[in-house]
Amino acid sequence: MNRNFLIILIILLLSIFIIMGCTNSSSSVKILEKDNDVQNHVEFQTKDISLSNEQFKNFEQYANTGNEQLLKNLTPMEIFQYYYYAFQIEDMKTLYCLYVKGDIYGTPNWKEFQQKINQTDMNYLVELRDLQERIESFSQIKYDDKTSYIQINFKEDRNGKKEPSWNFKLLKNSQGIWKMDWIPFE
């Protein structure tokens, strides 16, 4: 009896599927867990990411001590400001400290980092320095409670072409501090 009921139910469901049809959609569907709310909205936008006097003092203190607690209440944009400033002054040790660490993130050790930063990220960052006058804005985009992006948007050039936006991914580590993802460019 149960087997016959199951067969009838399957036939009924297949019939409904055939009658209703299915449509192809280009939009992606993300299935979320109950408490996982993806926001994906711009939280903050600015045209200038220069450090204020107070931020500069805090950056210097962090660079000199490596005290992670100095980063505790900073926003993803502020961490990115520190990151970009460390690049500008070629402070590779501080740049490295601003990356999220741990086996699950794939961040290399210090020696490997020195080799890889010269091979990959430095090329992008040097290119970004060259494109700096064409930057239109920096946007902090919240994806979820533990992931944020800093998006760099560019102006059109003289020929009407626009460089695609660049996205730097930041993750909140186990201490609740925002850190750069090892692969910042996507």
C-alpha positions as CSV (number, residue, x, y, z in Angstrom):
1,M,0.0,0.0,0.0
2,N,2.8,2.5,0.9
3,R,4.6,1.6,-2.3
4,N,1.5,2.4,-4.4
5,F,1.0,5.7,-2.6
6,L,4.7,6.7,-3.3
7,I,4.4,5.8,-7.0
8,I,1.2,7.9,-7.3
9,L,2.8,10.8,-5.4
10,I,5.8,10.7,-7.8
11,I,3.6,10.6,-10.8
12,L,1.5,13.5,-9.5
13,L,4.6,15.6,-8.8
14,L,6.1,14.9,-12.3
15,S,2.7,15.8,-13.8
16,I,2.6,19.1,-12.0
17,F,6.2,19.8,-13.1
18,I,5.4,19.0,-16.7
19,I,2.2,21.1,-16.7
20,M,3.8,24.1,-14.9
21,G,7.0,23.8,-16.9
22,C,10.3,25.3,-15.8
23,T,11.9,28.5,-16.8
24,N,15.6,29.3,-17.2
25,S,16.7,32.3,-15.2
26,S,20.0,34.3,-15.5
27,S,19.7,35.5,-11.9
28,S,21.6,33.5,-9.3
29,V,19.8,32.1,-6.3
30,K,21.6,31.9,-3.0
31,I,20.1,29.6,-0.4
32,L,20.8,31.1,3.0
33,E,20.8,29.5,6.4
34,K,18.2,30.9,8.8
35,D,20.5,33.4,10.5
36,N,22.7,34.2,7.6
37,D,21.5,37.5,6.2
38,V,23.5,38.7,3.1
39,Q,23.1,42.4,2.8
40,N,25.4,43.3,-0.1
41,H,24.8,47.0,0.1
42,V,27.1,50.0,0.2
43,E,27.6,51.1,3.8
44,F,30.0,53.9,3.2
45,Q,31.5,55.7,0.2
46,T,34.3,58.3,-0.1
47,K,36.5,59.9,-2.7
48,D,39.6,60.2,-0.4
49,I,41.1,57.5,1.7
50,S,44.0,59.6,3.1
51,L,44.6,59.0,6.8
52,S,43.4,61.7,9.2
53,N,45.9,62.9,11.8
54,E,44.3,60.6,14.4
55,Q,44.3,57.6,12.0
56,F,48.0,58.3,11.2
57,K,48.9,58.2,14.9
58,N,47.0,55.0,15.3
59,F,48.6,53.5,12.2
60,E,52.1,54.4,13.5
61,Q,51.3,52.9,16.9
62,Y,50.1,49.7,15.3
63,A,53.0,49.5,12.9
64,N,55.5,50.0,15.8
65,T,53.9,47.5,18.2
66,G,51.8,45.1,16.1
67,N,49.2,45.3,18.9
68,E,46.1,43.8,17.3
69,Q,43.8,45.4,19.9
70,L,44.5,48.7,18.2
71,L,42.5,47.4,15.2
72,K,39.6,46.0,17.3
73,N,37.0,48.7,16.6
74,L,38.1,49.7,13.1
75,T,35.8,49.4,10.1
76,P,36.7,47.6,6.9
77,M,37.4,50.9,5.2
78,E,39.8,52.0,8.0
79,I,41.6,48.7,7.7
80,F,41.9,49.2,4.0
81,Q,43.2,52.7,4.5
82,Y,45.9,51.3,6.7
83,Y,46.6,48.6,4.1
84,Y,46.9,51.1,1.3
85,Y,49.0,53.5,3.3
86,A,51.4,50.6,4.3
87,F,51.7,49.9,0.6
88,Q,52.4,53.5,-0.3
89,I,55.2,53.8,2.3
90,E,56.4,50.2,1.4
91,D,56.0,48.9,4.9
92,M,55.7,45.3,4.0
93,K,55.7,44.0,7.6
94,T,52.6,46.1,8.4
95,L,51.0,45.1,5.1
96,Y,51.5,41.5,6.1
97,C,50.1,42.0,9.5
98,L,46.9,43.4,8.0
99,Y,46.2,40.0,6.3
100,V,43.9,37.5,8.0
101,K,46.0,34.5,9.2
102,G,45.2,30.9,9.7
103,D,45.3,27.7,7.7
104,I,41.7,28.1,6.5
105,Y,42.6,31.4,4.8
106,G,45.7,30.2,3.0
107,T,47.8,33.2,4.0
108,P,51.5,32.3,3.6
109,N,54.2,32.6,6.2
110,W,56.3,35.8,6.3
111,K,59.0,34.5,4.0
112,E,56.6,33.2,1.4
113,F,54.6,36.4,1.6
114,Q,57.7,38.5,0.7
115,Q,58.1,36.4,-2.4
116,K,54.5,36.3,-3.4
117,I,53.8,40.0,-2.7
118,N,56.5,40.8,-5.2
119,Q,55.2,38.5,-7.8
120,T,51.4,39.2,-7.7
121,D,49.9,41.8,-5.5
122,M,52.6,44.4,-6.0
123,N,51.8,44.4,-9.7
124,Y,48.2,45.2,-8.9
125,L,49.0,47.8,-6.3
126,V,51.5,49.5,-8.6
127,E,48.9,49.5,-11.3
128,L,46.4,51.0,-8.8
129,R,49.0,53.7,-8.0
130,D,49.2,54.5,-11.7
131,L,45.4,54.6,-11.9
132,Q,45.0,56.7,-8.8
133,E,44.0,59.9,-10.6
134,R,41.2,58.1,-12.3
135,I,39.6,56.8,-9.1
136,E,36.1,58.0,-8.7
137,S,35.3,56.5,-5.3
138,F,35.9,53.9,-2.7
139,S,32.9,52.0,-1.4
140,Q,32.6,49.8,1.7
141,I,30.2,47.0,0.8
142,K,28.8,44.8,3.5
143,Y,28.2,41.2,2.3
144,D,27.4,39.7,5.7
145,D,28.5,40.0,9.3
146,K,32.0,38.5,8.6
147,T,32.7,39.6,5.1
148,S,33.0,43.0,3.5
149,Y,34.5,44.4,0.4
150,I,36.2,47.7,-0.5
151,Q,35.3,48.5,-4.1
152,I,37.4,50.9,-6.1
153,N,35.4,52.6,-8.8
154,F,37.1,54.4,-11.7
155,K,36.1,57.4,-13.8
156,E,35.9,57.1,-17.6
157,D,39.1,58.0,-19.5
158,R,39.3,60.4,-22.4
159,N,38.1,57.7,-24.8
160,G,35.0,57.0,-22.7
161,K,36.3,53.7,-21.4
162,K,36.0,52.8,-17.8
163,E,38.3,50.5,-15.9
164,P,36.3,47.7,-14.2
165,S,35.9,48.1,-10.4
166,W,38.4,46.4,-8.2
167,N,37.3,44.6,-5.1
168,F,39.3,44.0,-2.0
169,K,37.8,41.4,0.3
170,L,38.0,41.7,4.1
171,L,37.1,39.1,6.7
172,K,36.4,39.4,10.4
173,N,38.8,37.1,12.2
174,S,38.1,35.1,15.4
175,Q,39.0,38.1,17.6
176,G,36.4,40.2,15.8
177,I,39.0,42.3,13.8
178,W,38.6,43.0,10.1
179,K,41.6,41.8,8.1
180,M,42.5,41.7,4.4
181,D,41.9,38.4,2.6
182,W,45.1,37.0,1.1
183,I,43.7,37.3,-2.4
184,P,42.4,40.8,-2.3
185,F,41.7,41.2,-6.0
186,E,38.8,39.4,-7.5
